[in-house]
Amino acid sequence: MVGRGRRSARLLVHTADGMPVHDADGGRVTASRREVVAAVRTRLAATGTPPGLVDVVVEDGRLVAVGAQVACPWGVDLRRAGEDARAEVLEALLGVLGRDPDFDHDRGVRVQVSDVSVPD
């Protein structure tokens, strides 16, 4: 579940318009990798797409990539399920980190359907 790099990696938080967030003392506000992973897992689980591995890649305090594996029930359109899950991951990232202008929202999130469950 833990992504590459240090477990305790901190990620910079931005406003909705991409500006860095500062605390009352003028320091940069950060979120932990664990917070990001938890937000992604919670968001996916709430939509009925059980998450598997969630990989968060951080370099120099910036989010570089997120990978998530999900499980889907038999018979659903897997491409659509993956696209929906990807949108949920992006929303989770925006909720925790804001809009980092250096993060590639088009290529920075990868979702893989890793399991298909067959009903009993």
WOCORFEN-V334750 format. One record per backbone hydrogen bond with DSSP energy under -1.0 kcal/mol. NH is the residue of the N-H (numbers start at 1). CO is the residue of the C=O. Records with the same first field share a line. If there is no record, write none. Layout:
# WOCORFEN-V334750
NH = CO  CO
This chain:
# WOCORFEN-V334750
9 = 6
11 = 31
12 = 61
13 = 29
14 = 97
15 = 19
18 = 15
21 = 13
23 = 27
26 = 23
29 = 21
31 = 11
33 = 9
36 = 32
37 = 33
38 = 34
39 = 35
40 = 36
41 = 37
42 = 38
43 = 39
44 = 40
45 = 41
46 = 42
48 = 45
49 = 44
52 = 69
55 = 67
57 = 65
59 = 62
62 = 59
64 = 57
65 = 57
66 = 108
67 = 55
68 = 110
69 = 53
70 = 112
71 = 50
72 = 115
74 = 117
76 = 73
81 = 77
82 = 78
83 = 79
84 = 80
85 = 81
86 = 82
87 = 83
88 = 84
89 = 85
90 = 86
91 = 87
92 = 88
93 = 89
94 = 90
95 = 91
96 = 92
97 = 93
98 = 94
99 = 15
103 = 100
105 = 103
108 = 104
110 = 66
112 = 68
114 = 70
115 = 70
117 = 72
